[in-house]
Amino acid sequence: MFMLSNFLLAIAKLLNFVLSAYIWIVIGRAVISWVSADPYNPIVRFLVQATEPLLARIRRMLPIMGGLDLSPMILILAVIFLQSFLVPTLQQFALSLR
């Protein structure tokens, strides 16, 4: 059980890191949408490919706000929710196995 507990704690830490990194990727995507970035730049392409599937889903659910795109903010809030709920829950479960 001790090994499973350590494994789950490691997964929780990794998940927390990945979610934090994704927040910065979404922020980067929002920033490049404000400027006329070169769409063929590899960094720009990565940011778009990493965020567009989720942002497009959110945009479909949101009402039209007159050109104001709130989807990055909603996505960031959703990721923060996952960090605040999923990561501690996984950590507590792992510690309860000890």
MOPAC internal coordinates of N, CA, C and O (Angstrom, degrees):
PM7 1SCF
backbone

  N    0.0000 0     0.00 0     0.00 0    0    0    0
  C    1.4444 1     0.00 0     0.00 0    1    0    0
  C    1.5210 1   111.80 1     0.00 0    2    1    0
  O    1.2310 1   120.95 1   148.42 1    3    2    1
  N    1.3319 1   115.79 1   -31.58 1    3    2    1
  C    1.4588 1   119.78 1  -178.10 1    5    3    2
  C    1.5217 1   111.18 1   -63.30 1    6    5    3
  O    1.2310 1   120.53 1   141.18 1    7    6    5
  N    1.3363 1   116.58 1   -38.82 1    7    6    5
  C    1.4692 1   120.19 1   179.84 1    9    7    6
  C    1.5191 1   110.73 1   -68.30 1   10    9    7
  O    1.2310 1   120.11 1   139.84 1   11   10    9
  N    1.3241 1   117.40 1   -40.16 1   11   10    9
  C    1.4617 1   120.77 1   177.77 1   13   11   10
  C    1.5205 1   110.51 1   -63.67 1   14   13   11
  O    1.2310 1   120.41 1   140.35 1   15   14   13
  N    1.3126 1   116.83 1   -39.65 1   15   14   13
  C    1.4599 1   121.50 1   177.93 1   17   15   14
  C    1.5249 1   111.03 1   -61.85 1   18   17   15
  O    1.2310 1   120.38 1   133.18 1   19   18   17
  N    1.3191 1   116.88 1   -46.82 1   19   18   17
  C    1.4666 1   120.73 1   177.97 1   21   19   18
  C    1.5246 1   111.36 1   -63.77 1   22   21   19
  O    1.2310 1   120.58 1   140.92 1   23   22   21
  N    1.3232 1   116.51 1   -39.08 1   23   22   21
  C    1.4566 1   120.54 1   179.02 1   25   23   22
  C    1.5299 1   110.39 1   -62.40 1   26   25   23
  O    1.2310 1   120.25 1   134.95 1   27   26   25
  N    1.3335 1   117.12 1   -45.05 1   27   26   25
  C    1.4592 1   120.56 1   180.00 1   29   27   26
  C    1.5268 1   111.60 1   -66.95 1   30   29   27
  O    1.2310 1   120.17 1   144.38 1   31   30   29
  N    1.3248 1   117.28 1   -35.62 1   31   30   29
  C    1.4654 1   119.83 1   175.57 1   33   31   30
  C    1.5231 1   110.95 1   -64.98 1   34   33   31
  O    1.2310 1   120.50 1   140.30 1   35   34   33
  N    1.3093 1   116.64 1   -39.70 1   35   34   33
  C    1.4698 1   120.32 1   177.29 1   37   35   34
  C    1.5233 1   110.82 1   -65.46 1   38   37   35
  O    1.2310 1   119.96 1   139.76 1   39   38   37
  N    1.3220 1   117.68 1   -40.24 1   39   38   37
  C    1.4657 1   121.64 1   176.93 1   41   39   38
  C    1.5248 1   110.13 1   -62.30 1   42   41   39
  O    1.2310 1   120.39 1   138.66 1   43   42   41
  N    1.3376 1   116.85 1   -41.34 1   43   42   41
  C    1.4644 1   120.90 1   179.60 1   45   43   42
  C    1.5293 1   110.85 1   -62.81 1   46   45   43
  O    1.2310 1   120.36 1   136.80 1   47   46   45
  N    1.3247 1   116.92 1   -43.20 1   47   46   45
  C    1.4722 1   120.27 1   178.51 1   49   47   46
  C    1.5179 1   111.01 1   -64.80 1   50   49   47
  O    1.2310 1   120.55 1   136.82 1   51   50   49
  N    1.3206 1   116.55 1   -43.18 1   51   50   49
  C    1.4593 1   120.74 1   178.89 1   53   51   50
  C    1.5277 1   111.14 1   -63.47 1   54   53   51
  O    1.2310 1   120.51 1   137.02 1   55   54   53
  N    1.3224 1   116.62 1   -42.98 1   55   54   53
  C    1.4559 1   121.17 1   178.27 1   57   55   54
  C    1.5232 1   110.94 1   -61.98 1   58   57   55
  O    1.2310 1   120.51 1   138.32 1   59   58   57
  N    1.3178 1   116.64 1   -41.68 1   59   58   57
  C    1.4614 1   120.87 1   177.76 1   61   59   58
  C    1.5267 1   110.84 1   -61.47 1   62   61   59
  O    1.2310 1   120.24 1   137.73 1   63   62   61
  N    1.3366 1   117.14 1   -42.27 1   63   62   61
  C    1.4626 1   121.37 1   178.49 1   65   63   62
  C    1.5211 1   111.33 1   -64.37 1   66   65   63
  O    1.2310 1   120.53 1   134.78 1   67   66   65
  N    1.3308 1   116.59 1   -45.22 1   67   66   65
  C    1.4636 1   120.97 1  -178.76 1   69   67   66
  C    1.5299 1   110.68 1   -63.30 1   70   69   67
  O    1.2310 1   120.46 1   137.92 1   71   70   69
  N    1.3224 1   116.72 1   -42.08 1   71   70   69
  C    1.4664 1   119.97 1   179.03 1   73   71   70
  C    1.5227 1   111.11 1   -66.28 1   74   73   71
  O    1.2310 1   119.86 1   141.20 1   75   74   73
  N    1.3266 1   117.88 1   -38.80 1   75   74   73
  C    1.4704 1   120.87 1   176.56 1   77   75   74
  C    1.5283 1   111.01 1   -63.99 1   78   77   75
  O    1.2310 1   120.68 1   136.77 1   79   78   77
  N    1.3193 1   116.30 1   -43.23 1   79   78   77
  C    1.4657 1   120.00 1   178.06 1   81   79   78
  C    1.5238 1   110.91 1   -62.90 1   82   81   79
  O    1.2310 1   120.56 1   141.35 1   83   82   81
  N    1.3284 1   116.54 1   -38.65 1   83   82   81
  C    1.4666 1   119.77 1  -179.24 1   85   83   82
  C    1.5248 1   111.22 1   -66.08 1   86   85   83
  O    1.2310 1   120.28 1   145.63 1   87   86   85
  N    1.3284 1   117.07 1   -34.37 1   87   86   85
  C    1.4661 1   119.53 1   175.59 1   89   87   86
  C    1.5273 1   109.60 1   -59.32 1   90   89   87
  O    1.2310 1   120.26 1   136.58 1   91   90   89
  N    1.3229 1   117.11 1   -43.42 1   91   90   89
  C    1.4620 1   120.03 1   179.84 1   93   91   90
  C    1.5194 1   111.52 1   -68.33 1   94   93   91
  O    1.2310 1   119.99 1   147.08 1   95   94   93
  N    1.3132 1   117.62 1   -32.92 1   95   94   93
  C    1.4628 1   120.56 1   176.21 1   97   95   94
  C    1.5241 1   109.96 1   -64.95 1   98   97   95
  O    1.2310 1   120.14 1   137.63 1   99   98   97
  N    1.3243 1   117.33 1   -42.37 1   99   98   97
  C    1.4712 1   121.07 1   178.37 1  101   99   98
  C    1.5304 1   110.17 1   -64.99 1  102  101   99
  O    1.2310 1   120.37 1   139.11 1  103  102  101
  N    1.3290 1   116.90 1   -40.89 1  103  102  101
  C    1.4698 1   120.12 1   177.17 1  105  103  102
  C    1.5243 1   110.24 1   -61.81 1  106  105  103
  O    1.2310 1   120.46 1   135.92 1  107  106  105
  N    1.3326 1   116.73 1   -44.08 1  107  106  105
  C    1.4670 1   120.63 1   177.14 1  109  107  106
  C    1.5164 1   111.51 1   -59.68 1  110  109  107
  O    1.2310 1   120.43 1   139.04 1  111  110  109
  N    1.3079 1   116.78 1   -40.96 1  111  110  109
  C    1.4712 1   120.91 1   178.15 1  113  111  110
  C    1.5224 1   110.86 1   -63.37 1  114  113  111
  O    1.2310 1   120.43 1   138.72 1  115  114  113
  N    1.3323 1   116.78 1   -41.28 1  115  114  113
  C    1.4618 1   120.26 1   178.96 1  117  115  114
  C    1.5293 1   110.45 1   -63.82 1  118  117  115
  O    1.2310 1   120.45 1   138.72 1  119  118  117
  N    1.3176 1   116.74 1   -41.28 1  119  118  117
  C    1.4654 1   120.56 1  -179.01 1  121  119  118
  C    1.5237 1   110.63 1   -65.40 1  122  121  119
  O    1.2310 1   119.90 1   136.91 1  123  122  121
  N    1.3363 1   117.79 1   -43.09 1  123  122  121
  C    1.4667 1   118.26 1  -179.48 1  125  123  122
  C    1.5254 1   112.34 1   -69.98 1  126  125  123
  O    1.2310 1   120.33 1   160.98 1  127  126  125
  N    1.3291 1   116.98 1   -19.02 1  127  126  125
  C    1.4675 1   118.49 1   177.15 1  129  127  126
  C    1.5288 1   111.19 1   -75.82 1  130  129  127
  O    1.2310 1   119.98 1   161.80 1  131  130  129
  N    1.3249 1   117.65 1   -18.20 1  131  130  129
  C    1.4661 1   121.20 1   179.03 1  133  131  130
  C    1.5154 1   112.35 1   -83.14 1  134  133  131
  O    1.2310 1   120.20 1   157.72 1  135  134  133
  N    1.3254 1   117.23 1   -22.28 1  135  134  133
  C    1.4671 1   121.79 1  -179.43 1  137  135  134
  C    1.5216 1   108.51 1  -114.58 1  138  137  135
  O    1.2310 1   121.00 1   -15.34 1  139  138  137
  N    1.2907 1   115.70 1   164.66 1  139  138  137
  C    1.4652 1   118.51 1   178.79 1  141  139  138
  C    1.5313 1   108.59 1   -89.37 1  142  141  139
  O    1.2310 1   120.94 1   -99.98 1  143  142  141
  N    1.3208 1   115.80 1    80.02 1  143  142  141
  C    1.4623 1   121.37 1   179.85 1  145  143  142
  C    1.5219 1   110.19 1   -77.85 1  146  145  143
  O    1.2310 1   121.09 1   -30.09 1  147  146  145
  N    1.3082 1   115.52 1   149.91 1  147  146  145
  C    1.4596 1   121.52 1   178.79 1  149  147  146
  C    1.5277 1   109.16 1   -67.64 1  150  149  147
  O    1.2310 1   119.48 1   -63.88 1  151  150  149
  N    1.3378 1   118.60 1   116.12 1  151  150  149
  C    1.4701 1   120.08 1  -177.74 1  153  151  150
  C    1.5303 1   113.78 1   -67.49 1  154  153  151
  O    1.2310 1   120.07 1   168.02 1  155  154  153
  N    1.3290 1   117.46 1   -11.98 1  155  154  153
  C    1.4670 1   120.21 1   179.22 1  157  155  154
  C    1.5319 1   112.19 1   -95.11 1  158  157  155
  O    1.2310 1   120.32 1   176.75 1  159  158  157
  N    1.3215 1   116.99 1    -3.25 1  159  158  157
  C    1.4450 1   121.13 1   176.53 1  161  159  158
  C    1.5340 1   108.20 1   -66.40 1  162  161  159
  O    1.2310 1   119.74 1   -47.38 1  163  162  161
  N    1.3274 1   118.11 1   132.62 1  163  162  161
  C    1.4748 1   120.17 1  -177.49 1  165  163  162
  C    1.5335 1   113.66 1   -60.07 1  166  165  163
  O    1.2310 1   120.27 1   144.41 1  167  166  165
  N    1.3150 1   117.08 1   -35.59 1  167  166  165
  C    1.4678 1   119.54 1   179.49 1  169  167  166
  C    1.5209 1   110.03 1   -67.79 1  170  169  167
  O    1.2310 1   120.63 1   136.17 1  171  170  169
  N    1.3184 1   116.39 1   -43.83 1  171  170  169
  C    1.4659 1   121.01 1   178.60 1  173  171  170
  C    1.5208 1   109.78 1   -62.32 1  174  173  171
  O    1.2310 1   120.39 1   136.17 1  175  174  173
  N    1.3059 1   116.87 1   -43.83 1  175  174  173
  C    1.4660 1   120.38 1   179.13 1  177  175  174
  C    1.5225 1   111.68 1   -62.17 1  178  177  175
  O    1.2310 1   120.29 1   139.17 1  179  178  177
  N    1.3367 1   117.06 1   -40.83 1  179  178  177
  C    1.4612 1   120.40 1   177.68 1  181  179  178
  C    1.5280 1   110.92 1   -62.59 1  182  181  179
  O    1.2310 1   120.60 1   133.34 1  183  182  181
  N    1.3360 1   116.46 1   -46.66 1  183  182  181
  C    1.4606 1   119.99 1  -178.86 1  185  183  182
  C    1.5290 1   111.32 1   -60.64 1  186  185  183
  O    1.2310 1   120.81 1   138.87 1  187  186  185
  N    1.3213 1   116.05 1   -41.13 1  187  186  185
  C    1.4683 1   120.08 1   179.67 1  189  187  186
  C    1.5281 1   110.14 1   -67.72 1  190  189  187
  O    1.2310 1   119.98 1   132.97 1  191  190  189
  N    1.3135 1   117.64 1   -47.03 1  191  190  189
  C    1.4630 1   120.50 1  -178.02 1  193  191  190
  C    1.5259 1   112.32 1   -65.90 1  194  193  191
  O    1.2310 1   119.98 1   148.29 1  195  194  193
  N    1.3270 1   117.64 1   -31.71 1  195  194  193
  C    1.4579 1   120.82 1  -178.26 1  197  195  194
  C    1.5226 1   112.65 1   -78.16 1  198  197  195
  O    1.2310 1   120.45 1   156.50 1  199  198  197
  N    1.3288 1   116.75 1   -23.50 1  199  198  197
  C    1.4650 1   119.17 1  -174.11 1  201  199  198
  C    1.5233 1   114.76 1  -112.90 1  202  201  199
  O    1.2310 1   119.77 1   153.92 1  203  202  201
  N    1.3025 1   118.05 1   -26.08 1  203  202  201
  C    1.4642 1   120.22 1  -171.58 1  205  203  202
  C    1.5297 1   114.49 1   -60.64 1  206  205  203
  O    1.2310 1   118.31 1   140.45 1  207  206  205
  N    1.3311 1   120.83 1   -39.55 1  207  206  205
  C    1.4706 1   117.99 1   179.96 1  209  207  206
  C    1.5376 1   113.19 1   -57.36 1  210  209  207
  O    1.2310 1   120.14 1   135.26 1  211  210  209
  N    1.3117 1   117.34 1   -44.74 1  211  210  209
  C    1.4679 1   120.06 1  -179.77 1  213  211  210
  C    1.5254 1   111.60 1   -75.11 1  214  213  211
  O    1.2310 1   120.31 1   139.29 1  215  214  213
  N    1.3261 1   117.00 1   -40.71 1  215  214  213
  C    1.4635 1   119.73 1   179.85 1  217  215  214
  C    1.5296 1   111.16 1   -63.87 1  218  217  215
  O    1.2310 1   120.16 1   141.88 1  219  218  217
  N    1.3185 1   117.31 1   -38.12 1  219  218  217
  C    1.4671 1   120.52 1   179.67 1  221  219  218
  C    1.5272 1   110.82 1   -64.36 1  222  221  219
  O    1.2310 1   120.22 1   139.65 1  223  222  221
  N    1.3243 1   117.19 1   -40.35 1  223  222  221
  C    1.4751 1   120.55 1   177.46 1  225  223  222
  C    1.5215 1   110.82 1   -62.28 1  226  225  223
  O    1.2310 1   120.88 1   136.90 1  227  226  225
  N    1.3287 1   115.92 1   -43.10 1  227  226  225
  C    1.4594 1   119.79 1  -179.55 1  229  227  226
  C    1.5208 1   110.36 1   -66.08 1  230  229  227
  O    1.2310 1   120.42 1   137.84 1  231  230  229
  N    1.3337 1   116.80 1   -42.16 1  231  230  229
  C    1.4720 1   120.38 1   179.42 1  233  231  230
  C    1.5230 1   111.86 1   -59.77 1  234  233  231
  O    1.2310 1   120.39 1   143.55 1  235  234  233
  N    1.3300 1   116.86 1   -36.45 1  235  234  233
  C    1.4662 1   119.89 1   179.32 1  237  235  234
  C    1.5229 1   111.98 1   -65.14 1  238  237  235
  O    1.2310 1   120.10 1   150.94 1  239  238  237
  N    1.3193 1   117.41 1   -29.06 1  239  238  237
  C    1.4617 1   121.17 1  -178.74 1  241  239  238
  C    1.5257 1   113.01 1   -86.14 1  242  241  239
  O    1.2310 1   120.62 1   157.66 1  243  242  241
  N    1.3327 1   116.42 1   -22.34 1  243  242  241
  C    1.4616 1   120.12 1  -176.76 1  245  243  242
  C    1.5255 1   111.55 1   -85.01 1  246  245  243
  O    1.2310 1   120.49 1   -33.27 1  247  246  245
  N    1.3239 1   116.67 1   146.73 1  247  246  245
  C    1.4649 1   118.75 1   173.10 1  249  247  246
  C    1.5329 1   109.91 1   -72.46 1  250  249  247
  O    1.2310 1   120.35 1   -22.07 1  251  250  249
  N    1.3062 1   116.94 1   157.93 1  251  250  249
  C    1.4670 1   121.57 1   178.91 1  253  251  250
  C    1.5231 1   108.47 1   -69.07 1  254  253  251
  O    1.2310 1   121.14 1   -52.47 1  255  254  253
  N    1.3170 1   115.42 1   127.53 1  255  254  253
  C    1.4625 1   121.05 1  -173.93 1  257  255  254
  C    1.5293 1   111.60 1  -110.26 1  258  257  255
  O    1.2310 1   119.45 1  -152.81 1  259  258  257
  N    1.3048 1   118.65 1    27.19 1  259  258  257
  C    1.4605 1   120.50 1   178.55 1  261  259  258
  C    1.5166 1   113.66 1    70.21 1  262  261  259
  O    1.2310 1   119.70 1  -140.32 1  263  262  261
  N    1.2964 1   118.18 1    39.68 1  263  262  261
  C    1.4563 1   122.20 1   178.16 1  265  263  262
  C    1.5177 1   114.30 1    91.56 1  266  265  263
  O    1.2310 1   119.60 1   175.27 1  267  266  265
  N    1.3093 1   118.37 1    -4.73 1  267  266  265
  C    1.4552 1   122.01 1   179.03 1  269  267  266
  C    1.5269 1   108.95 1   -90.68 1  270  269  267
  O    1.2310 1   120.86 1   -61.31 1  271  270  269
  N    1.3285 1   115.95 1   118.69 1  271  270  269
  C    1.4596 1   121.31 1  -177.97 1  273  271  270
  C    1.5209 1   109.42 1   -98.42 1  274  273  271
  O    1.2310 1   120.94 1   -73.59 1  275  274  273
  N    1.3206 1   115.81 1   106.41 1  275  274  273
  C    1.4678 1   120.82 1   179.74 1  277  275  274
  C    1.5251 1   112.82 1   -93.95 1  278  277  275
  O    1.2310 1   120.27 1  -178.88 1  279  278  277
  N    1.3296 1   117.09 1     1.12 1  279  278  277
  C    1.4616 1   119.97 1  -176.10 1  281  279  278
  C    1.5341 1   114.11 1   -60.80 1  282  281  279
  O    1.2310 1   118.51 1   141.54 1  283  282  281
  N    1.3451 1   120.44 1   -38.46 1  283  282  281
  C    1.4742 1   117.57 1   176.91 1  285  283  282
  C    1.5270 1   112.77 1   -62.66 1  286  285  283
  O    1.2310 1   120.12 1   141.30 1  287  286  285
  N    1.3281 1   117.37 1   -38.70 1  287  286  285
  C    1.4554 1   120.21 1   179.80 1  289  287  286
  C    1.5283 1   110.39 1   -66.25 1  290  289  287
  O    1.2310 1   120.40 1   139.37 1  291  290  289
  N    1.3147 1   116.84 1   -40.63 1  291  290  289
  C    1.4689 1   120.16 1   179.15 1  293  291  290
  C    1.5247 1   110.41 1   -66.51 1  294  293  291
  O    1.2310 1   120.39 1   140.14 1  295  294  293
  N    1.3277 1   116.87 1   -39.86 1  295  294  293
  C    1.4629 1   120.32 1   177.94 1  297  295  294
  C    1.5261 1   110.75 1   -64.22 1  298  297  295
  O    1.2310 1   120.09 1   138.31 1  299  298  297
  N    1.3171 1   117.44 1   -41.69 1  299  298  297
  C    1.4654 1   120.43 1   178.12 1  301  299  298
  C    1.5228 1   110.29 1   -63.09 1  302  301  299
  O    1.2310 1   120.12 1   137.54 1  303  302  301
  N    1.3282 1   117.38 1   -42.46 1  303  302  301
  C    1.4667 1   120.07 1   177.92 1  305  303  302
  C    1.5289 1   111.34 1   -62.74 1  306  305  303
  O    1.2310 1   120.27 1   142.31 1  307  306  305
  N    1.3311 1   117.08 1   -37.69 1  307  306  305
  C    1.4660 1   120.46 1   177.84 1  309  307  306
  C    1.5270 1   111.16 1   -65.79 1  310  309  307
  O    1.2310 1   120.43 1   140.19 1  311  310  309
  N    1.3197 1   116.79 1   -39.81 1  311  310  309
  C    1.4667 1   120.29 1   178.84 1  313  311  310
  C    1.5281 1   110.11 1   -67.47 1  314  313  311
  O    1.2310 1   120.29 1   139.64 1  315  314  313
  N    1.3317 1   117.05 1   -40.36 1  315  314  313
  C    1.4668 1   120.47 1   177.14 1  317  315  314
  C    1.5273 1   109.99 1   -62.72 1  318  317  315
  O    1.2310 1   120.36 1   140.87 1  319  318  317
  N    1.3269 1   116.91 1   -39.13 1  319  318  317
  C    1.4647 1   119.72 1   176.18 1  321  319  318
  C    1.5272 1   110.30 1   -60.42 1  322  321  319
  O    1.2310 1   120.25 1   134.35 1  323  322  321
  N    1.3227 1   117.13 1   -45.65 1  323  322  321
  C    1.4676 1   120.10 1   178.85 1  325  323  322
  C    1.5218 1   111.07 1   -60.97 1  326  325  323
  O    1.2310 1   120.75 1   138.95 1  327  326  325
  N    1.3369 1   116.17 1   -41.05 1  327  326  325
  C    1.4639 1   119.38 1   178.34 1  329  327  326
  C    1.5204 1   111.01 1   -63.82 1  330  329  327
  O    1.2310 1   120.41 1   141.67 1  331  330  329
  N    1.3024 1   116.81 1   -38.33 1  331  330  329
  C    1.4617 1   121.06 1  -176.28 1  333  331  330
  C    1.5217 1   112.91 1   -78.80 1  334  333  331
  O    1.2310 1   120.07 1   156.36 1  335  334  333
  N    1.3209 1   117.48 1   -23.64 1  335  334  333
  C    1.4586 1   121.07 1  -177.33 1  337  335  334
  C    1.5222 1   112.33 1  -105.31 1  338  337  335
  O    1.2310 1   120.53 1   124.87 1  339  338  337
  N    1.3121 1   116.59 1   -55.13 1  339  338  337
  C    1.4577 1   121.42 1  -171.55 1  341  339  338
  C    1.5278 1   112.43 1   -69.73 1  342  341  339
  O    1.2310 1   120.30 1   132.99 1  343  342  341
  N    1.3178 1   117.04 1   -47.01 1  343  342  341
  C    1.4689 1   120.27 1  -176.48 1  345  343  342
  C    1.5313 1   111.48 1   -63.65 1  346  345  343
  O    1.2310 1   118.95 1   129.13 1  347  346  345
  N    1.3540 1   119.60 1   -50.87 1  347  346  345
  C    1.4768 1   117.93 1   178.25 1  349  347  346
  C    1.5272 1   113.31 1   -63.34 1  350  349  347
  O    1.2310 1   120.25 1   144.94 1  351  350  349
  N    1.3294 1   117.13 1   -35.06 1  351  350  349
  C    1.4587 1   119.92 1   178.24 1  353  351  350
  C    1.5255 1   110.58 1   -62.76 1  354  353  351
  O    1.2310 1   120.57 1   136.04 1  355  354  353
  N    1.3177 1   116.52 1   -43.96 1  355  354  353
  C    1.4597 1   120.92 1   178.37 1  357  355  354
  C    1.5321 1   110.30 1   -64.72 1  358  357  355
  O    1.2310 1   120.09 1   139.54 1  359  358  357
  N    1.3224 1   117.43 1   -40.46 1  359  358  357
  C    1.4661 1   120.50 1   178.13 1  361  359  358
  C    1.5287 1   111.39 1   -64.30 1  362  361  359
  O    1.2310 1   120.27 1   135.13 1  363  362  361
  N    1.3119 1   117.09 1   -44.87 1  363  362  361
  C    1.4622 1   120.05 1   179.42 1  365  363  362
  C    1.5263 1   111.57 1   -63.84 1  366  365  363
  O    1.2310 1   120.60 1   140.58 1  367  366  365
  N    1.3288 1   116.46 1   -39.42 1  367  366  365
  C    1.4592 1   119.37 1   177.84 1  369  367  366
  C    1.5280 1   110.29 1   -63.61 1  370  369  367
  O    1.2310 1   120.77 1   137.71 1  371  370  369
  N    1.3298 1   116.12 1   -42.29 1  371  370  369
  C    1.4638 1   120.08 1   179.84 1  373  371  370
  C    1.5290 1   110.77 1   -63.69 1  374  373  371
  O    1.2310 1   120.41 1   139.03 1  375  374  373
  N    1.3143 1   116.81 1   -40.97 1  375  374  373
  C    1.4648 1   119.36 1   179.98 1  377  375  374
  C    1.5296 1   111.77 1   -70.41 1  378  377  375
  O    1.2310 1   120.28 1   152.09 1  379  378  377
  N    1.3222 1   117.08 1   -27.91 1  379  378  377
  C    1.4650 1   119.07 1   178.02 1  381  379  378
  C    1.5243 1   112.12 1   -72.69 1  382  381  379
  O    1.2310 1   119.96 1   162.49 1  383  382  381
  N    1.3171 1   117.69 1   -17.51 1  383  382  381
  C    1.4607 1   121.37 1   178.64 1  385  383  382
  C    1.5261 1   112.65 1   -78.61 1  386  385  383
  O    1.2310 1   120.43 1   164.66 1  387  386  385
  N    1.2959 1   116.77 1   -15.34 1  387  386  385
  C    1.4852 1   120.04 1  -176.52 1  389  387  386
  C    1.4873 1   112.20 1   -72.10 1  390  389  387
  O    1.2310 1   120.10 1   180.00 1  391  390  389

